[in-house]
Amino acid sequence: GTDQATILLNLLEQYRLFSGQAINLQKSAIFFSKNTPQRLRTSICAILNGITVHRSTRYLGLPLGIGRSKRE
């Protein structure tokens, strides 16, 4: 939950300090399971300072929200 979001934010800060490169959270997106409660989603996004939830996010022209069929 929110504890893991805080840990992730700390890891991203450590990455920035060691590499000299920062992750732009304004250009980042997060995906949640449909089972994740809305209140938890909101809390996690608030902790991660600007990460947004996108369903139709694309990378190099391909949709990122591709998943496996549950029938496989």
Secondary structure as UniProt FT lines:
FT   HELIX           2..19
FT   HELIX           25..27
FT   STRAND          29..30
FT   TURN            34..35
FT   HELIX           38..47
FT   TURN            48..50
FT   STRAND          52..53
FT   STRAND          58..59
FT   TURN            60..61
FT   STRAND          62..63
FT   TURN            70..71
//
